[in-house]
């Protein structure tokens, strides 16, 4: 029978984010983007303490639910992620082999490693320098699903969450026993700031490696990889392409990934339910990550295009550009980006170009200049390789905003932020 058990750190409140784990060790982030409904995470409503020095305040807010107990000896089995090898009798060797056959990992050794063992620091040093607004990040429910899991690895996972997650952010740990049938069964915080910034983002960690036999902590010191798949729809890892590397300004910036590993991710709870959560009809493990990735990319997805529909041919200038679902028919959605940095609407005569009036952030259409030398600065836009459109005069970026013009979304000038809502592309004519 399926059972679930909650481990609560002792506070009330709503959990806005669900983090799903089926393994240990997380650092860094991969990011899957989707143009979907914006369901902004609410403020936690927690009151800030009296004024403290920024370094002291950050240190206090990072405190976990509880600290690891004092270390007995540096030479304890597996301490600091070191490989462990035991001197075993013949009978003990048989028991060790039996545990490996049963769980595919060396549980005989795991049972002799501390539930609170310490691991070496493998994070990029820049990660530790980042500061977060803990009071306005969403709380997290950590869900650990397991089936016939060995007791020591399961408990070590729970302790690792409690000993590394900021107490102020951890709402609960939910253990889901997925129909275990063995008789011995008795019954996090992963970059939430990304979900606060983009509620429709699904955040995945870089997965560290632990040796199955010696329990050596191998970490993942190299560059993160992104998820992909081959023609057999088998999940595969790939190096980050150069165009994505150029998109990042720092080693701690997110990496966009088309797919994800299925057992380790964090997602806004409401958005996860909107997408339909995991498909309960999939009875075999191994395809849910790709299926969910495709659903994330396509479910409820609308492609929006620039749309200009002046009231008449005699009033073609001075009206706002809106965003409307792409219909593929051209006409009022046919715009061209020229070699002179103009966004031209030329399906009617005279031709008009996108511009922004001084002191405003609204995109309007005005007559284009015939002379290249006379193109006004407020009609020039720089299209970067990553799809960002920068208004040359103000150095602001065009961003898709919802419910701007009579209920329709529209492109507005906003400070450049590398948001997905600032990415545009032009489809070439065949």
WOTA-V719882 format. One record per residue. OMEGA is omega in radians with two decimals (NA if undefined). Layout:
omega
OMEGA
OMEGA
This chain:
omega
-3.11
-3.12
3.01
-3.13
-3.12
3.00
-3.07
3.10
3.00
3.07
3.06
3.09
-3.09
3.06
-3.08
-3.05
3.07
3.05
-3.09
-3.11
2.91
3.13
-3.08
2.96
3.13
3.06
-3.13
-3.09
2.86
-3.04
3.07
-3.07
3.12
3.01
-3.09
-3.14
-3.11
-3.11
-2.98
3.11
-3.12
3.05
-3.11
3.14
-3.13
-3.09
3.10
3.12
3.06
-3.05
3.09
3.02
-3.06
-3.12
3.14
-3.13
3.13
-3.13
-3.14
-3.10
3.12
-3.07
3.12
3.12
2.99
-3.12
3.05
3.09
-3.14
-3.14
3.13
3.13
3.10
-3.07
3.12
-3.04
3.05
-3.06
-3.09
3.05
-3.12
3.07
-3.11
3.07
-3.03
2.98
-2.98
2.98
3.14
-3.14
3.14
3.09
3.10
3.12
3.12
3.13
3.12
3.13
3.11
3.12
-3.07
-3.02
-3.10
3.00
-3.03
-3.12
3.06
3.10
-3.13
-3.12
-3.13
3.09
-3.11
3.05
-3.09
-3.00
-3.13
-3.14
3.12
3.11
-3.12
-3.12
3.00
-3.11
3.14
3.14
-3.08
3.14
-3.09
3.13
-3.10
3.07
-3.01
-3.06
-3.11
3.01
3.14
3.02
-3.02
2.92
3.12
-3.13
3.12
3.12
-3.11
3.11
3.14
-3.12
3.07
-3.01
-3.06
3.13
3.12
-3.13
3.12
3.07
3.14
3.14
-3.12
3.09
-3.09
-3.07
-3.12
-3.10
3.07
-3.10
-3.06
-3.08
-3.05
3.14
-3.07
2.96
-3.14
3.09
-3.14
3.10
-3.00
3.08
3.04
-3.13
3.09
-3.01
-3.05
3.11
-3.09
3.10
NA
-2.99
3.11
3.03
-3.13
-3.14
3.12
-3.13
3.05
3.14
-3.11
-3.09
3.12
3.07
2.98
-2.99
-3.13
-3.12
2.85
-3.01
3.08
-3.04
3.03
-3.12
-3.05
-3.03
-3.09
-3.09
3.02
3.09
-3.07
3.12
3.11
-3.00
-3.09
3.10
3.09
3.08
3.09
3.14
3.08
3.11
3.12
-3.07
3.08
-3.06
3.04
-3.13
3.14
3.07
-3.12
3.05
-3.13
-3.11
-3.07
-3.12
3.11
3.08
-3.14
3.12
-3.08
3.10
-3.09
3.09
-3.13
3.11
-3.11
3.05
3.12
-3.08
-3.14
3.13
-3.09
2.94
-2.93
-2.98
-3.06
3.08
3.07
-3.06
3.02
-3.04
-3.14
-3.14
3.10
3.12
3.10
3.14
3.13
-3.09
3.12
-3.11
-3.11
3.12
3.11
-2.99
-3.09
3.13
2.97
-3.14
-3.03
-3.12
3.11
-3.13
-3.13
3.11
3.14
3.13
3.11
-3.10
-2.95
-3.03
3.10
-3.03
3.06
3.00
-3.13
3.13
2.94
-3.11
-3.14
-3.05
-3.13
-3.05
3.12
3.13
-3.14
3.13
-2.99
-3.08
2.99
-3.11
-3.04
2.99
3.07
3.01
-3.09
3.12
-3.08
3.12
3.05
-3.08
-3.10
3.11
-3.05
3.09
-3.10
3.11
3.10
3.00
-3.02
3.10
3.11
3.04
3.07
2.94
-3.00
2.99
-2.94
3.06
3.06
3.08
-0.05
-3.14
3.12
-3.10
3.11
3.13
3.11
3.12
3.12
3.10
3.12
3.08
-3.04
3.13
3.08
-3.13
3.12
-3.13
3.08
3.06
3.11
-3.10
3.13
-3.09
-3.04
-3.14
-3.12
-3.10
-3.09
3.06
-3.09
3.13
3.10
3.11
3.11
-3.12
-3.12
3.05
3.13
3.08
-3.09
3.06
-2.95
-3.06
-3.07
-3.08
3.01
-3.07
3.06
-3.11
3.08
3.12
-3.09
2.99
-3.12
-3.02
3.13
3.10
-3.13
2.99
-3.13
3.05
3.11
3.06
3.11
3.05
-3.10
-3.04
-3.07
3.07
3.07
3.12
3.05
-3.11
-3.09
3.01
3.11
3.12
-3.12
3.10
3.13
NA
